[in-house]
């Protein structure tokens, strides 16, 4: 999978963590996703039911390329947006992430995911 990250602030270690998390999501790397998630983490995929099942939130098709346009962090909150390309087209995404605390090694407590499929 080809991956493109935003250029910019390299001073915020959590930005790298969020980019790695989004990359694991796009690559269907459930093992890595679990390492970042608190045991009680909840995913809210807008338009679907809340879930704790990773198989329900990773892309259905294999991702050929991932572009992360923006990643921002502040305290225990983070957001990342961009798009993935599969054989069926482009899907734009936006993650809103809440960590358990503002500590840089804190696990993710909640993920809100917006997906917009484009042909």
N, C-alpha and C positions, 0 to 999 in steps of 0.2 A: 504494500500500500504506500502510495506517495503521500507525504505529509508536508504541509507548509504551515509554519508558525508565524505569528505576528512579530515584527521587529520592534524593539523599543526597550522598555525598562527591564534590565537584567538584575536590578537590585532587590526585587521582591521574590524570595524563594518560593512562596506559595503559588505564584504565577506558573512556574515550571511544574509544580505538582498538579495544578488544575489542567494544564496542557497535557500532561502525562495521563491524567484520568480520562480526559476527552478522547485521547488517542486510544486508550484501552477500550473505551466504549465503542469507537468506530471499528476497531479490530476484533470485536467480540471476545476480548481477553477477560473472561469472567474471573479467572484467578487473580489478576491484578486489580480488577474492580473490587473484589472482596477485601483485598488488603487495605484499600482506602476507605471502606465503608464500616461504620459502626454496626454492631450486631443487630440493632433495631432500626437501621436506616430505612427510610421510606422514599420511594420514587413516585413522583406525581407527573405522569405524562399527560399533558393537557389534552382533553378529549377522551381519555381512557380512565379506568379505575386506578386508584393508588395501588402500588404493589411493592413487595419486597423481593419478587422473583426476577433475577437478572435476565433470564431467558426472554422475558416479556418486554425488555427495554432496549436491548441491543438491536442494531439494524438487522432486518430479515435477510437482505441480500449482502453479499460480500462487497465491501467498500474498496473501490479502486483508488480513490484519492480523498484526502481530508484536507480542508483548508480552514484553519482557525483564524478568523479575522481580528477578534478582540478578546483579550482576557484581562479582567480587572479583579482586584481583591481589596478588601478593607475589613480589618478585624476578623470576625468569624464568617464573613460573607464573601462569595466570589461569583463571578458570572463569566461566561464564555459563549461566543457565538461564531458561526461560520457555516460551512456546508460540506456535505459528502457527495461523492459521485459514485453511482453503481451502474450496472448494466441497464437499469430501468430509468435512469435519469438522476436528477439532482434533488437532494433534500437539504433544506436549510434548517439549522438547529440553533437553539439558545438554551443554555444551561444556567440555572440559578441555584447555587449551592450554599448550604448552611453547614458549617463545621460545628463540632461539639463545643469548641472554644476557639479563641484567637491564637492559641499556640501553634507554631509552624508544623508540628507533628500530629496535630489533632485529627481525628477521624471525621468523616462526613456523616452528618446526622440526617440530612434531607436534601433531595435533589428534585427540582422542578425542571421538566424538560418540555420545550416547545419544539414541534416538528412541522415543517411545511414542505410538502412534496411538490416538486415542479417537474413537468415533463421535459 
